[in-house]
Amino acid sequence: MTFRLTLASLVFLSGCGYALVGHSNFLNPSIRTIQVPAFVNRTTRVELEQRVTQSVADEFVSRGRLKLVSAPNDADVILKGSIDSFGIFPVAFNAQGRATQYQISITANIELLDHRNEDKVLWKNDQYRFTENYQVNLDSTDAFDQETRAIQDIAVRFAETLVTNLLEGF
């Protein structure tokens, strides 16, 4: 009787629809090359598209799954993007009212196209949003340099998140 209950439970549980979310082979294994043309910058922040595009390209290279190519005709897939909004907002203050922490927010329009198949859309998110906080060193007098470093760091983390989403299908 116990064996039948155990067997019945296993059969019941196996049909419940539980499965892992995402999968590591989101992209067809035959896709081996990618082109990442410069993102379009629709913000007023200078060089933002350069930092984000370079970080995304570097992240693909570091993962080793796809080879980065510069010409569209050499690419199996093309990742196109535009940075549509960028904001820096103070979120924490010290006793004197000076900002000690800022939040950077980036919204982008991203699409991955199958260049071998008439640029069929494989993945698209026209409101890809990335937000992260960074601390300010109040002892430093180079606020602009701190912001530039923070934007570079956030571009790297933006790229890590985006590439993970693309490669793992989340």
N, C-alpha and C positions, 0 to 999 in steps of 0.2 A: 504494500500500500504506500509506504514512504517513497519508494522508488517511483511509483506512478505520479505521486504529487510533485516530486522533484522534476520529473520529466515534463509534466504538464506545465509547471511554473517556468521551466526553461523555454518551452515552446511559446508560451504566452509572452514572456519578456522579450524574446527575440523578435516578436512582431510589433512591439510598441512604437517603433519608429525612432528609437534613439540612434543617433549617429554623431560622429565628430563634425564640428562646424569647420568649414574650410578644408582645403586639401592642398598638398604641396605640388601637385601636378596640374594646377589650374591652367597653365599654358601647355599646349600640345608639345610633346618632346621634340617634334620636328622643327619647332621654332628655336633658332639658335642665335640670331643676330637682331640687334635693336638699334634704332637711331633715336636720339633724343635731341631734336632741334631746339634752339633757344626758345624758352618760354616767352610769351608776349607779356609785357609789363603794362598793366592798365592802372597802375597806382602812381603816386607821385614820388615814391621812394626810389632813388637812383640806385642802379646796380642790383636791385633785388632779384630780377629775373636771371642775371648772370650767376649769382650765388646759388639760387635754387636749382637752376639747370645743371650747373657743375656738380652740385651735391647729389642730384638724382643720378647723373651719369656715373659719378664715382661709386655710388652705392650699388648700381648694377654690376659694375666691374668687380667690386669687392665680393659680391655674392658668387661670382664665377658661373652663374647659370646661363647668362647670355653674353655674347660678345658685342661690344659697342662698336658701331660703324658710323662713319661720317656722311656717307652718301645714301640717299633714300633707296637707290636701286640695289644696294648691297644689303638692305635690311629686310628681314622677315616681318618684323613689326616696327611700328613707329609710335613713339609716345609724344603726343602733342599736349601743350598746356598753355594756359594763360593765368597770370596772377591778377585776380579781379579786385581784391581788396587787401589792404594792409593797415593794421592799426597798432598803436602802442598806447597802453592805458595804465596809469598808476593804480595799484591795487593794495598797497600797504604803505603806511607812513610812520615816521618816528614821532617822538613827543614834540619836536619843533615843526611838524607838519611837512617835512621833506619826504618825498617818495623814497622808499627803501626797496620796493619791489614793483616791477612792471609786468604787464601781460602783453605779449605780442600775439596778434591774431592774423592769420593768412587764410584767405579764401581763394581757391583756384578752380579752374575748369580743366579737367584732365580727361583725355581719351587715348586709349590704346587701340591702334588700328592694325589689322592684318594686311600688310602691304602686298602679300602674295595673292590675296583674295579680294582685289578691287577695294582695298582700304575698308574692309568690313570692320565695324566697331566690335572689339572684343570686350572692352571694359570702358565705362564712362561714368564720370561723376562731375556734374557741372557746378556743384557746390561743395567741393572737397575742402573741408575746414580743418585747420590745424591751429591749436592754441597752446602756448606754453608761457610760464612765468620765468623771469630772471631777476636775480638780486642785483642791487646797485651798491657799489662800494662808495660810501659817502666820503671816505678819506681821500679819494682820488679827485683830481680836478679835470680829468679828461672824460667828461660825460659823453661826448660824441663818440670817442673811441670805445667806451663801454657799450654803447648802443650798437656800434658796428660789429664788435665781437659777439654780442648777444644775437644779432641777426645772423651772423655766420653759423653760430652754434645751432640756432633754431632751424636754419636751412638744412643742416645735416640731419637733425632729428625729423624734420618734415620728410626728407628723402628716405630715411630709414622706414618710417611709417608707410609712406606711399609704396615703396618697393615691396615691403612685406605684404601689403594689401594686394598688390598685383600678382606676386609670385605664389602667394598662398591662397588666393581666392576668397579672402574674407570680405 
